[in-house]
Amino acid sequence: MDKYCVMTFKSVSYSIKFEKRMKENGMDVKLIPVPRSISASCGMCGRFECSQRDEIERICGENKIQYEGIYEFMK
């Protein structure tokens, strides 16, 4: 079974910074609306392959990108 991860953020500005920094580092990410199963708010989250999780968390730490959580979903 394939799965993917989403990372939620404290603000839209962090999601935009996330996308920019990840693409600069060659990571395959994209912004999507936060799934309803996580939150009913109108926010954006970053979607990526779970195999990239450690590297993405490292890049977020180095770039002071604050996120709320990481969730796994089945494709």
PDB file of N, H, CA, C and O in Angstrom:
ATOM      1  N   MET A   1       0.839  -1.195   0.000  1.00  0.00           N
ATOM      2  CA  MET A   1       0.000   0.000   0.000  1.00  0.00           C
ATOM      3  C   MET A   1       0.875   1.246   0.000  1.00  0.00           C
ATOM      4  O   MET A   1       1.863   1.323   0.729  1.00  0.00           O
ATOM      5  N   ASP A   2       0.510   2.197  -0.806  1.00  0.00           N
ATOM      6  H   ASP A   2      -0.294   2.135  -1.398  1.00  0.00           H
ATOM      7  CA  ASP A   2       1.236   3.460  -0.857  1.00  0.00           C
ATOM      8  C   ASP A   2       0.600   4.458   0.086  1.00  0.00           C
ATOM      9  O   ASP A   2      -0.614   4.467   0.289  1.00  0.00           O
ATOM     10  N   LYS A   3       1.443   5.293   0.653  1.00  0.00           N
ATOM     11  H   LYS A   3       2.429   5.285   0.488  1.00  0.00           H
ATOM     12  CA  LYS A   3       0.929   6.352   1.512  1.00  0.00           C
ATOM     13  C   LYS A   3       1.661   7.650   1.206  1.00  0.00           C
ATOM     14  O   LYS A   3       2.726   7.654   0.590  1.00  0.00           O
ATOM     15  N   TYR A   4       1.070   8.737   1.647  1.00  0.00           N
ATOM     16  H   TYR A   4       0.204   8.733   2.148  1.00  0.00           H
ATOM     17  CA  TYR A   4       1.696  10.043   1.516  1.00  0.00           C
ATOM     18  C   TYR A   4       1.523  10.790   2.831  1.00  0.00           C
ATOM     19  O   TYR A   4       0.694  10.410   3.658  1.00  0.00           O
ATOM     20  N   CYS A   5       2.283  11.827   3.023  1.00  0.00           N
ATOM     21  H   CYS A   5       2.957  12.136   2.351  1.00  0.00           H
ATOM     22  CA  CYS A   5       2.221  12.619   4.239  1.00  0.00           C
ATOM     23  C   CYS A   5       1.781  14.043   3.924  1.00  0.00           C
ATOM     24  O   CYS A   5       2.010  14.550   2.826  1.00  0.00           O
ATOM     25  N   VAL A   6       1.150  14.674   4.897  1.00  0.00           N
ATOM     26  H   VAL A   6       0.964  14.262   5.789  1.00  0.00           H
ATOM     27  CA  VAL A   6       0.848  16.102   4.806  1.00  0.00           C
ATOM     28  C   VAL A   6       1.359  16.778   6.071  1.00  0.00           C
ATOM     29  O   VAL A   6       1.296  16.218   7.165  1.00  0.00           O
ATOM     30  N   MET A   7       1.862  17.987   5.896  1.00  0.00           N
ATOM     31  H   MET A   7       1.913  18.442   5.007  1.00  0.00           H
ATOM     32  CA  MET A   7       2.371  18.784   7.006  1.00  0.00           C
ATOM     33  C   MET A   7       1.504  20.027   7.116  1.00  0.00           C
ATOM     34  O   MET A   7       1.331  20.765   6.146  1.00  0.00           O
ATOM     35  N   THR A   8       0.958  20.252   8.313  1.00  0.00           N
ATOM     36  H   THR A   8       1.098  19.652   9.100  1.00  0.00           H
ATOM     37  CA  THR A   8       0.128  21.430   8.537  1.00  0.00           C
ATOM     38  C   THR A   8       0.973  22.519   9.201  1.00  0.00           C
ATOM     39  O   THR A   8       1.967  22.236   9.870  1.00  0.00           O
ATOM     40  N   PHE A   9       0.555  23.758   9.001  1.00  0.00           N
ATOM     41  H   PHE A   9      -0.253  23.988   8.458  1.00  0.00           H
ATOM     42  CA  PHE A   9       1.340  24.906   9.452  1.00  0.00           C
ATOM     43  C   PHE A   9       0.514  25.845  10.319  1.00  0.00           C
ATOM     44  O   PHE A   9      -0.716  25.827  10.291  1.00  0.00           O
ATOM     45  N   LYS A  10       1.223  26.667  11.091  1.00  0.00           N
ATOM     46  H   LYS A  10       2.222  26.682  11.114  1.00  0.00           H
ATOM     47  CA  LYS A  10       0.580  27.639  11.973  1.00  0.00           C
ATOM     48  C   LYS A  10      -0.004  28.811  11.204  1.00  0.00           C
ATOM     49  O   LYS A  10      -0.914  29.480  11.695  1.00  0.00           O
ATOM     50  N   SER A  11       0.508  29.072   9.999  1.00  0.00           N
ATOM     51  H   SER A  11       1.248  28.529   9.601  1.00  0.00           H
ATOM     52  CA  SER A  11      -0.016  30.177   9.186  1.00  0.00           C
ATOM     53  C   SER A  11       0.263  29.895   7.713  1.00  0.00           C
ATOM     54  O   SER A  11       1.101  29.061   7.368  1.00  0.00           O
ATOM     55  N   VAL A  12      -0.455  30.605   6.860  1.00  0.00           N
ATOM     56  H   VAL A  12      -1.136  31.282   7.140  1.00  0.00           H
ATOM     57  CA  VAL A  12      -0.271  30.453   5.421  1.00  0.00           C
ATOM     58  C   VAL A  12       1.141  30.878   5.014  1.00  0.00           C
ATOM     59  O   VAL A  12       1.713  30.310   4.084  1.00  0.00           O
ATOM     60  N   SER A  13       1.701  31.862   5.696  1.00  0.00           N
ATOM     61  H   SER A  13       1.236  32.323   6.451  1.00  0.00           H
ATOM     62  CA  SER A  13       3.050  32.310   5.341  1.00  0.00           C
ATOM     63  C   SER A  13       4.069  31.187   5.530  1.00  0.00           C
ATOM     64  O   SER A  13       5.021  31.091   4.755  1.00  0.00           O
ATOM     65  N   TYR A  14       3.893  30.346   6.531  1.00  0.00           N
ATOM     66  H   TYR A  14       3.120  30.424   7.160  1.00  0.00           H
ATOM     67  CA  TYR A  14       4.801  29.207   6.713  1.00  0.00           C
ATOM     68  C   TYR A  14       4.625  28.181   5.597  1.00  0.00           C
ATOM     69  O   TYR A  14       5.597  27.562   5.165  1.00  0.00           O
ATOM     70  N   SER A  15       3.403  28.000   5.134  1.00  0.00           N
ATOM     71  H   SER A  15       2.614  28.503   5.485  1.00  0.00           H
ATOM     72  CA  SER A  15       3.192  27.030   4.050  1.00  0.00           C
ATOM     73  C   SER A  15       3.865  27.513   2.761  1.00  0.00           C
ATOM     74  O   SER A  15       4.415  26.706   2.011  1.00  0.00           O
ATOM     75  N   ILE A  16       3.825  28.809   2.503  1.00  0.00           N
ATOM     76  H   ILE A  16       3.379  29.465   3.112  1.00  0.00           H
ATOM     77  CA  ILE A  16       4.472  29.365   1.310  1.00  0.00           C
ATOM     78  C   ILE A  16       5.993  29.252   1.433  1.00  0.00           C
ATOM     79  O   ILE A  16       6.675  28.893   0.473  1.00  0.00           O
ATOM     80  N   LYS A  17       6.513  29.562   2.619  1.00  0.00           N
ATOM     81  H   LYS A  17       5.959  29.854   3.398  1.00  0.00           H
ATOM     82  CA  LYS A  17       7.954  29.432   2.860  1.00  0.00           C
ATOM     83  C   LYS A  17       8.371  27.962   2.726  1.00  0.00           C
ATOM     84  O   LYS A  17       9.429  27.664   2.172  1.00  0.00           O
ATOM     85  N   PHE A  18       7.540  27.046   3.235  1.00  0.00           N
ATOM     86  H   PHE A  18       6.680  27.288   3.686  1.00  0.00           H
ATOM     87  CA  PHE A  18       7.791  25.607   3.121  1.00  0.00           C
ATOM     88  C   PHE A  18       7.967  25.204   1.656  1.00  0.00           C
ATOM     89  O   PHE A  18       8.956  24.569   1.289  1.00  0.00           O
ATOM     90  N   GLU A  19       6.996  25.582   0.832  1.00  0.00           N
ATOM     91  H   GLU A  19       6.193  26.098   1.130  1.00  0.00           H
ATOM     92  CA  GLU A  19       7.048  25.200  -0.576  1.00  0.00           C
ATOM     93  C   GLU A  19       8.321  25.752  -1.247  1.00  0.00           C
ATOM     94  O   GLU A  19       8.997  25.034  -1.983  1.00  0.00           O
ATOM     95  N   LYS A  20       8.629  26.991  -0.994  1.00  0.00           N
ATOM     96  H   LYS A  20       8.079  27.574  -0.395  1.00  0.00           H
ATOM     97  CA  LYS A  20       9.795  27.627  -1.612  1.00  0.00           C
ATOM     98  C   LYS A  20      11.093  26.926  -1.197  1.00  0.00           C
ATOM     99  O   LYS A  20      11.911  26.582  -2.050  1.00  0.00           O
ATOM    100  N   ARG A  21      11.284  26.714   0.105  1.00  0.00           N
ATOM    101  H   ARG A  21      10.619  26.993   0.799  1.00  0.00           H
ATOM    102  CA  ARG A  21      12.521  26.098   0.596  1.00  0.00           C
ATOM    103  C   ARG A  21      12.656  24.639   0.144  1.00  0.00           C
ATOM    104  O   ARG A  21      13.756  24.187  -0.174  1.00  0.00           O
ATOM    105  N   MET A  22      11.553  23.915   0.118  1.00  0.00           N
ATOM    106  H   MET A  22      10.659  24.282   0.376  1.00  0.00           H
ATOM    107  CA  MET A  22      11.623  22.511  -0.296  1.00  0.00           C
ATOM    108  C   MET A  22      12.000  22.401  -1.771  1.00  0.00           C
ATOM    109  O   MET A  22      12.821  21.563  -2.145  1.00  0.00           O
ATOM    110  N   LYS A  23      11.409  23.236  -2.596  1.00  0.00           N
ATOM    111  H   LYS A  23      10.742  23.917  -2.292  1.00  0.00           H
ATOM    112  CA  LYS A  23      11.727  23.202  -4.025  1.00  0.00           C
ATOM    113  C   LYS A  23      13.173  23.610  -4.267  1.00  0.00           C
ATOM    114  O   LYS A  23      13.832  23.061  -5.150  1.00  0.00           O
ATOM    115  N   GLU A  24      13.676  24.572  -3.487  1.00  0.00           N
ATOM    116  H   GLU A  24      13.142  25.018  -2.769  1.00  0.00           H
ATOM    117  CA  GLU A  24      15.083  24.966  -3.583  1.00  0.00           C
ATOM    118  C   GLU A  24      16.017  23.801  -3.253  1.00  0.00           C
ATOM    119  O   GLU A  24      17.137  23.726  -3.757  1.00  0.00           O
ATOM    120  N   ASN A  25      15.538  22.896  -2.401  1.00  0.00           N
ATOM    121  H   ASN A  25      14.627  22.957  -1.992  1.00  0.00           H
ATOM    122  CA  ASN A  25      16.329  21.741  -1.983  1.00  0.00           C
ATOM    123  C   ASN A  25      16.000  20.480  -2.779  1.00  0.00           C
ATOM    124  O   ASN A  25      16.422  19.384  -2.411  1.00  0.00           O
ATOM    125  N   GLY A  26      15.254  20.632  -3.864  1.00  0.00           N
ATOM    126  H   GLY A  26      14.911  21.523  -4.163  1.00  0.00           H
ATOM    127  CA  GLY A  26      14.972  19.507  -4.746  1.00  0.00           C
ATOM    128  C   GLY A  26      13.952  18.509  -4.223  1.00  0.00           C
ATOM    129  O   GLY A  26      13.882  17.381  -4.711  1.00  0.00           O
ATOM    130  N   MET A  27      13.162  18.911  -3.236  1.00  0.00           N
ATOM    131  H   MET A  27      13.219  19.827  -2.840  1.00  0.00           H
ATOM    132  CA  MET A  27      12.155  18.011  -2.671  1.00  0.00           C
ATOM    133  C   MET A  27      10.871  18.096  -3.508  1.00  0.00           C
ATOM    134  O   MET A  27      10.491  19.169  -3.978  1.00  0.00           O
ATOM    135  N   ASP A  28      10.226  16.963  -3.680  1.00  0.00           N
ATOM    136  H   ASP A  28      10.535  16.092  -3.299  1.00  0.00           H
ATOM    137  CA  ASP A  28       8.991  16.880  -4.459  1.00  0.00           C
ATOM    138  C   ASP A  28       7.804  17.100  -3.521  1.00  0.00           C
ATOM    139  O   ASP A  28       7.306  16.157  -2.906  1.00  0.00           O
ATOM    140  N   VAL A  29       7.358  18.349  -3.418  1.00  0.00           N
ATOM    141  H   VAL A  29       7.763  19.116  -3.917  1.00  0.00           H
ATOM    142  CA  VAL A  29       6.239  18.717  -2.550  1.00  0.00           C
ATOM    143  C   VAL A  29       5.233  19.553  -3.331  1.00  0.00           C
ATOM    144  O   VAL A  29       5.548  20.095  -4.390  1.00  0.00           O
ATOM    145  N   LYS A  30       4.020  19.649  -2.797  1.00  0.00           N
ATOM    146  H   LYS A  30       3.764  19.209  -1.936  1.00  0.00           H
ATOM    147  CA  LYS A  30       3.056  20.602  -3.345  1.00  0.00           C
ATOM    148  C   LYS A  30       2.097  21.014  -2.251  1.00  0.00           C
ATOM    149  O   LYS A  30       1.850  20.269  -1.302  1.00  0.00           O
ATOM    150  N   LEU A  31       1.563  22.209  -2.397  1.00  0.00           N
ATOM    151  H   LEU A  31       1.763  22.814  -3.168  1.00  0.00           H
ATOM    152  CA  LEU A  31       0.580  22.706  -1.432  1.00  0.00           C
ATOM    153  C   LEU A  31      -0.804  22.250  -1.851  1.00  0.00           C
ATOM    154  O   LEU A  31      -1.167  22.304  -3.026  1.00  0.00           O
ATOM    155  N   ILE A  32      -1.572  21.797  -0.862  1.00  0.00           N
ATOM    156  H   ILE A  32      -1.277  21.753   0.092  1.00  0.00           H
ATOM    157  CA  ILE A  32      -2.950  21.363  -1.078  1.00  0.00           C
ATOM    158  C   ILE A  32      -3.805  21.904   0.064  1.00  0.00           C
ATOM    159  O   ILE A  32      -3.262  22.281   1.102  1.00  0.00           O
ATOM    160  N   PRO A  33      -5.125  21.953  -0.098  1.00  0.00           N
ATOM    161  CA  PRO A  33      -5.987  22.329   1.032  1.00  0.00           C
ATOM    162  C   PRO A  33      -5.879  21.291   2.145  1.00  0.00           C
ATOM    163  O   PRO A  33      -5.713  20.101   1.876  1.00  0.00           O
ATOM    164  N   VAL A  34      -5.972  21.738   3.381  1.00  0.00           N
ATOM    165  H   VAL A  34      -6.107  22.705   3.599  1.00  0.00           H
ATOM    166  CA  VAL A  34      -5.921  20.815   4.518  1.00  0.00           C
ATOM    167  C   VAL A  34      -7.113  19.861   4.431  1.00  0.00           C
ATOM    168  O   VAL A  34      -8.252  20.311   4.304  1.00  0.00           O
ATOM    169  N   PRO A  35      -6.866  18.550   4.500  1.00  0.00           N
ATOM    170  CA  PRO A  35      -7.986  17.590   4.450  1.00  0.00           C
ATOM    171  C   PRO A  35      -8.975  17.814   5.593  1.00  0.00           C
ATOM    172  O   PRO A  35      -8.574  18.139   6.710  1.00  0.00           O
ATOM    173  N   ARG A  36     -10.239  17.644   5.317  1.00  0.00           N
ATOM    174  H   ARG A  36     -10.565  17.380   4.409  1.00  0.00           H
ATOM    175  CA  ARG A  36     -11.295  17.849   6.319  1.00  0.00           C
ATOM    176  C   ARG A  36     -11.120  16.941   7.532  1.00  0.00           C
ATOM    177  O   ARG A  36     -11.541  17.290   8.635  1.00  0.00           O
ATOM    178  N   SER A  37     -10.504  15.782   7.334  1.00  0.00           N
ATOM    179  H   SER A  37     -10.162  15.498   6.438  1.00  0.00           H
ATOM    180  CA  SER A  37     -10.305  14.861   8.455  1.00  0.00           C
ATOM    181  C   SER A  37      -9.308  15.406   9.481  1.00  0.00           C
ATOM    182  O   SER A  37      -9.250  14.921  10.611  1.00  0.00           O
ATOM    183  N   ILE A  38      -8.529  16.410   9.087  1.00  0.00           N
ATOM    184  H   ILE A  38      -8.577  16.803   8.169  1.00  0.00           H
ATOM    185  CA  ILE A  38      -7.572  17.034  10.002  1.00  0.00           C
ATOM    186  C   ILE A  38      -8.163  18.290  10.613  1.00  0.00           C
ATOM    187  O   ILE A  38      -8.095  18.486  11.826  1.00  0.00           O
ATOM    188  N   SER A  39      -8.752  19.155   9.766  1.00  0.00           N
ATOM    189  H   SER A  39      -8.807  18.996   8.780  1.00  0.00           H
ATOM    190  CA  SER A  39      -9.275  20.435  10.234  1.00  0.00           C
ATOM    191  C   SER A  39     -10.337  20.953   9.270  1.00  0.00           C
ATOM    192  O   SER A  39     -10.255  20.740   8.060  1.00  0.00           O
ATOM    193  N   ALA A  40     -11.315  21.624   9.814  1.00  0.00           N
ATOM    194  H   ALA A  40     -11.383  21.798  10.797  1.00  0.00           H
ATOM    195  CA  ALA A  40     -12.366  22.220   8.978  1.00  0.00           C
ATOM    196  C   ALA A  40     -11.981  23.622   8.513  1.00  0.00           C
ATOM    197  O   ALA A  40     -12.721  24.252   7.757  1.00  0.00           O
ATOM    198  N   SER A  41     -10.822  24.112   8.965  1.00  0.00           N
ATOM    199  H   SER A  41     -10.221  23.600   9.579  1.00  0.00           H
ATOM    200  CA  SER A  41     -10.402  25.458   8.570  1.00  0.00           C
ATOM    201  C   SER A  41      -9.963  25.487   7.111  1.00  0.00           C
ATOM    202  O   SER A  41      -9.697  24.449   6.504  1.00  0.00           O
ATOM    203  N   CYS A  42      -9.894  26.682   6.569  1.00  0.00           N
ATOM    204  H   CYS A  42     -10.110  27.525   7.062  1.00  0.00           H
ATOM    205  CA  CYS A  42      -9.487  26.858   5.172  1.00  0.00           C
ATOM    206  C   CYS A  42      -8.000  27.121   5.105  1.00  0.00           C
ATOM    207  O   CYS A  42      -7.584  28.245   4.825  1.00  0.00           O
ATOM    208  N   GLY A  43      -7.204  26.121   5.354  1.00  0.00           N
ATOM    209  H   GLY A  43      -7.542  25.208   5.582  1.00  0.00           H
ATOM    210  CA  GLY A  43      -5.761  26.307   5.337  1.00  0.00           C
ATOM    211  C   GLY A  43      -5.095  25.507   4.241  1.00  0.00           C
ATOM    212  O   GLY A  43      -5.734  24.731   3.531  1.00  0.00           O
ATOM    213  N   MET A  44      -3.811  25.711   4.122  1.00  0.00           N
ATOM    214  H   MET A  44      -3.292  26.342   4.699  1.00  0.00           H
ATOM    215  CA  MET A  44      -3.010  24.972   3.154  1.00  0.00           C
ATOM    216  C   MET A  44      -2.035  24.086   3.917  1.00  0.00           C
ATOM    217  O   MET A  44      -1.585  24.429   5.010  1.00  0.00           O
ATOM    218  N   CYS A  45      -1.718  22.945   3.322  1.00  0.00           N
ATOM    219  H   CYS A  45      -2.083  22.667   2.433  1.00  0.00           H
ATOM    220  CA  CYS A  45      -0.728  22.060   3.899  1.00  0.00           C
ATOM    221  C   CYS A  45       0.199  21.577   2.797  1.00  0.00           C
ATOM    222  O   CYS A  45      -0.116  21.696   1.613  1.00  0.00           O
ATOM    223  N   GLY A  46       1.339  21.035   3.190  1.00  0.00           N
ATOM    224  H   GLY A  46       1.594  20.938   4.152  1.00  0.00           H
ATOM    225  CA  GLY A  46       2.297  20.510   2.232  1.00  0.00           C
ATOM    226  C   GLY A  46       2.147  19.008   2.095  1.00  0.00           C
ATOM    227  O   GLY A  46       2.122  18.289   3.094  1.00  0.00           O
ATOM    228  N   ARG A  47       2.048  18.532   0.866  1.00  0.00           N
ATOM    229  H   ARG A  47       2.069  19.116   0.055  1.00  0.00           H
ATOM    230  CA  ARG A  47       1.942  17.103   0.608  1.00  0.00           C
ATOM    231  C   ARG A  47       3.269  16.594   0.056  1.00  0.00           C
ATOM    232  O   ARG A  47       3.896  17.238  -0.785  1.00  0.00           O
ATOM    233  N   PHE A  48       3.693  15.405   0.552  1.00  0.00           N
ATOM    234  H   PHE A  48       3.183  14.882   1.235  1.00  0.00           H
ATOM    235  CA  PHE A  48       4.950  14.816   0.107  1.00  0.00           C
ATOM    236  C   PHE A  48       4.945  13.324   0.392  1.00  0.00           C
ATOM    237  O   PHE A  48       4.111  12.824   1.148  1.00  0.00           O
ATOM    238  N   GLU A  49       5.884  12.624  -0.222  1.00  0.00           N
ATOM    239  H   GLU A  49       6.560  13.030  -0.836  1.00  0.00           H
ATOM    240  CA  GLU A  49       6.034  11.197   0.019  1.00  0.00           C
ATOM    241  C   GLU A  49       6.609  11.003   1.421  1.00  0.00           C
ATOM    242  O   GLU A  49       7.539  11.709   1.812  1.00  0.00           O
ATOM    243  N   CYS A  50       6.066  10.057   2.174  1.00  0.00           N
ATOM    244  H   CYS A  50       5.311   9.484   1.857  1.00  0.00           H
ATOM    245  CA  CYS A  50       6.509   9.841   3.553  1.00  0.00           C
ATOM    246  C   CYS A  50       7.992   9.475   3.640  1.00  0.00           C
ATOM    247  O   CYS A  50       8.625   9.700   4.672  1.00  0.00           O
ATOM    248  N   SER A  51       8.536   8.924   2.586  1.00  0.00           N
ATOM    249  H   SER A  51       8.021   8.741   1.748  1.00  0.00           H
ATOM    250  CA  SER A  51       9.962   8.576   2.589  1.00  0.00           C
ATOM    251  C   SER A  51      10.849   9.818   2.686  1.00  0.00           C
ATOM    252  O   SER A  51      12.030   9.705   3.014  1.00  0.00           O
ATOM    253  N   GLN A  52      10.301  10.993   2.408  1.00  0.00           N
ATOM    254  H   GLN A  52       9.341  11.085   2.142  1.00  0.00           H
ATOM    255  CA  GLN A  52      11.051  12.256   2.474  1.00  0.00           C
ATOM    256  C   GLN A  52      10.929  12.936   3.841  1.00  0.00           C
ATOM    257  O   GLN A  52      11.512  13.998   4.060  1.00  0.00           O
ATOM    258  N   ARG A  53      10.185  12.336   4.744  1.00  0.00           N
ATOM    259  H   ARG A  53       9.711  11.474   4.566  1.00  0.00           H
ATOM    260  CA  ARG A  53       9.828  12.988   6.008  1.00  0.00           C
ATOM    261  C   ARG A  53      11.048  13.495   6.791  1.00  0.00           C
ATOM    262  O   ARG A  53      11.077  14.662   7.181  1.00  0.00           O
ATOM    263  N   ASP A  54      12.039  12.654   7.025  1.00  0.00           N
ATOM    264  H   ASP A  54      12.016  11.705   6.708  1.00  0.00           H
ATOM    265  CA  ASP A  54      13.196  13.076   7.824  1.00  0.00           C
ATOM    266  C   ASP A  54      13.915  14.266   7.204  1.00  0.00           C
ATOM    267  O   ASP A  54      14.280  15.214   7.898  1.00  0.00           O
ATOM    268  N   GLU A  55      14.112  14.207   5.899  1.00  0.00           N
ATOM    269  H   GLU A  55      13.815  13.436   5.335  1.00  0.00           H
ATOM    270  CA  GLU A  55      14.799  15.298   5.199  1.00  0.00           C
ATOM    271  C   GLU A  55      13.971  16.585   5.251  1.00  0.00           C
ATOM    272  O   GLU A  55      14.523  17.670   5.436  1.00  0.00           O
ATOM    273  N   ILE A  56      12.669  16.469   5.090  1.00  0.00           N
ATOM    274  H   ILE A  56      12.221  15.587   4.940  1.00  0.00           H
ATOM    275  CA  ILE A  56      11.797  17.647   5.138  1.00  0.00           C
ATOM    276  C   ILE A  56      11.793  18.260   6.534  1.00  0.00           C
ATOM    277  O   ILE A  56      11.840  19.483   6.672  1.00  0.00           O
ATOM    278  N   GLU A  57      11.738  17.433   7.559  1.00  0.00           N
ATOM    279  H   GLU A  57      11.700  16.440   7.447  1.00  0.00           H
ATOM    280  CA  GLU A  57      11.792  17.964   8.926  1.00  0.00           C
ATOM    281  C   GLU A  57      13.132  18.657   9.186  1.00  0.00           C
ATOM    282  O   GLU A  57      13.172  19.683   9.865  1.00  0.00           O
ATOM    283  N   ARG A  58      14.217  18.115   8.658  1.00  0.00           N
ATOM    284  H   ARG A  58      14.184  17.282   8.106  1.00  0.00           H
ATOM    285  CA  ARG A  58      15.535  18.733   8.822  1.00  0.00           C
ATOM    286  C   ARG A  58      15.567  20.106   8.160  1.00  0.00           C
ATOM    287  O   ARG A  58      16.042  21.075   8.752  1.00  0.00           O
ATOM    288  N   ILE A  59      15.060  20.187   6.927  1.00  0.00           N
ATOM    289  H   ILE A  59      14.674  19.400   6.446  1.00  0.00           H
ATOM    290  CA  ILE A  59      15.045  21.461   6.199  1.00  0.00           C
ATOM    291  C   ILE A  59      14.160  22.481   6.919  1.00  0.00           C
ATOM    292  O   ILE A  59      14.507  23.659   6.999  1.00  0.00           O
ATOM    293  N   CYS A  60      13.026  22.032   7.437  1.00  0.00           N
ATOM    294  H   CYS A  60      12.743  21.075   7.372  1.00  0.00           H
ATOM    295  CA  CYS A  60      12.148  22.946   8.190  1.00  0.00           C
ATOM    296  C   CYS A  60      12.879  23.504   9.410  1.00  0.00           C
ATOM    297  O   CYS A  60      12.791  24.698   9.695  1.00  0.00           O
ATOM    298  N   GLY A  61      13.600  22.642  10.128  1.00  0.00           N
ATOM    299  H   GLY A  61      13.672  21.672   9.896  1.00  0.00           H
ATOM    300  CA  GLY A  61      14.346  23.086  11.304  1.00  0.00           C
ATOM    301  C   GLY A  61      15.414  24.103  10.948  1.00  0.00           C
ATOM    302  O   GLY A  61      15.566  25.118  11.629  1.00  0.00           O
ATOM    303  N   GLU A  62      16.150  23.833   9.887  1.00  0.00           N
ATOM    304  H   GLU A  62      16.026  23.008   9.334  1.00  0.00           H
ATOM    305  CA  GLU A  62      17.211  24.747   9.464  1.00  0.00           C
ATOM    306  C   GLU A  62      16.677  26.097   9.006  1.00  0.00           C
ATOM    307  O   GLU A  62      17.365  27.111   9.120  1.00  0.00           O
ATOM    308  N   ASN A  63      15.447  26.114   8.488  1.00  0.00           N
ATOM    309  H   ASN A  63      14.888  25.290   8.396  1.00  0.00           H
ATOM    310  CA  ASN A  63      14.861  27.343   7.947  1.00  0.00           C
ATOM    311  C   ASN A  63      13.808  27.965   8.858  1.00  0.00           C
ATOM    312  O   ASN A  63      13.104  28.895   8.464  1.00  0.00           O
ATOM    313  N   LYS A  64      13.708  27.442  10.083  1.00  0.00           N
ATOM    314  H   LYS A  64      14.280  26.687  10.403  1.00  0.00           H
ATOM    315  CA  LYS A  64      12.767  27.970  11.087  1.00  0.00           C
ATOM    316  C   LYS A  64      11.326  28.005  10.560  1.00  0.00           C
ATOM    317  O   LYS A  64      10.593  28.971  10.770  1.00  0.00           O
ATOM    318  N   ILE A  65      10.943  26.925   9.870  1.00  0.00           N
ATOM    319  H   ILE A  65      11.538  26.140   9.699  1.00  0.00           H
ATOM    320  CA  ILE A  65       9.567  26.804   9.375  1.00  0.00           C
ATOM    321  C   ILE A  65       8.777  26.053  10.443  1.00  0.00           C
ATOM    322  O   ILE A  65       8.987  24.861  10.666  1.00  0.00           O
ATOM    323  N   GLN A  66       7.869  26.766  11.098  1.00  0.00           N
ATOM    324  H   GLN A  66       7.699  27.734  10.917  1.00  0.00           H
ATOM    325  CA  GLN A  66       7.076  26.164  12.163  1.00  0.00           C
ATOM    326  C   GLN A  66       5.893  25.412  11.569  1.00  0.00           C
ATOM    327  O   GLN A  66       5.146  25.953  10.754  1.00  0.00           O
ATOM    328  N   TYR A  67       5.735  24.179  11.978  1.00  0.00           N
ATOM    329  H   TYR A  67       6.342  23.740  12.640  1.00  0.00           H
ATOM    330  CA  TYR A  67       4.589  23.403  11.523  1.00  0.00           C
ATOM    331  C   TYR A  67       3.860  22.818  12.723  1.00  0.00           C
ATOM    332  O   TYR A  67       4.425  22.677  13.808  1.00  0.00           O
ATOM    333  N   GLU A  68       2.597  22.482  12.507  1.00  0.00           N
ATOM    334  H   GLU A  68       2.138  22.596  11.626  1.00  0.00           H
ATOM    335  CA  GLU A  68       1.776  21.957  13.596  1.00  0.00           C
ATOM    336  C   GLU A  68       1.869  20.446  13.713  1.00  0.00           C
ATOM    337  O   GLU A  68       1.979  19.906  14.814  1.00  0.00           O
ATOM    338  N   GLY A  69       1.824  19.762  12.569  1.00  0.00           N
ATOM    339  H   GLY A  69       1.734  20.200  11.675  1.00  0.00           H
ATOM    340  CA  GLY A  69       1.851  18.304  12.629  1.00  0.00           C
ATOM    341  C   GLY A  69       2.090  17.680  11.264  1.00  0.00           C
ATOM    342  O   GLY A  69       2.014  18.339  10.227  1.00  0.00           O
ATOM    343  N   ILE A  70       2.386  16.374  11.301  1.00  0.00           N
ATOM    344  H   ILE A  70       2.448  15.839  12.143  1.00  0.00           H
ATOM    345  CA  ILE A  70       2.559  15.592  10.083  1.00  0.00           C
ATOM    346  C   ILE A  70       1.612  14.406  10.195  1.00  0.00           C
ATOM    347  O   ILE A  70       1.566  13.721  11.217  1.00  0.00           O
ATOM    348  N   TYR A  71       0.855  14.177   9.119  1.00  0.00           N
ATOM    349  H   TYR A  71       0.892  14.734   8.289  1.00  0.00           H
ATOM    350  CA  TYR A  71      -0.165  13.119   9.104  1.00  0.00           C
ATOM    351  C   TYR A  71       0.072  12.211   7.914  1.00  0.00           C
ATOM    352  O   TYR A  71       0.481  12.664   6.845  1.00  0.00           O
ATOM    353  N   GLU A  72      -0.188  10.924   8.106  1.00  0.00           N
ATOM    354  H   GLU A  72      -0.520  10.557   8.975  1.00  0.00           H
ATOM    355  CA  GLU A  72      -0.039   9.946   7.029  1.00  0.00           C
ATOM    356  C   GLU A  72      -1.409   9.554   6.490  1.00  0.00           C
ATOM    357  O   GLU A  72      -2.357   9.365   7.253  1.00  0.00           O
ATOM    358  N   PHE A  73      -1.503   9.435   5.170  1.00  0.00           N
ATOM    359  H   PHE A  73      -0.733   9.589   4.551  1.00  0.00           H
ATOM    360  CA  PHE A  73      -2.741   9.048   4.490  1.00  0.00           C
ATOM    361  C   PHE A  73      -2.422   7.937   3.505  1.00  0.00           C
ATOM    362  O   PHE A  73      -1.313   7.863   2.976  1.00  0.00           O
ATOM    363  N   MET A  74      -3.390   7.083   3.263  1.00  0.00           N
ATOM    364  H   MET A  74      -4.291   7.143   3.692  1.00  0.00           H
ATOM    365  CA  MET A  74      -3.257   6.033   2.247  1.00  0.00           C
ATOM    366  C   MET A  74      -3.717   6.612   0.917  1.00  0.00           C
ATOM    367  O   MET A  74      -4.686   7.368   0.856  1.00  0.00           O
ATOM    368  N   LYS A  75      -2.999   6.242  -0.160  1.00  0.00           N
ATOM    369  H   LYS A  75      -2.212   5.628  -0.111  1.00  0.00           H
ATOM    370  CA  LYS A  75      -3.377   6.690  -1.505  1.00  0.00           C
ATOM    371  C   LYS A  75      -4.581   5.921  -1.983  1.00  0.00           C
ATOM    372  O   LYS A  75      -5.058   6.148  -3.095  1.00  0.00           O
TER     373      LYS A  75
END
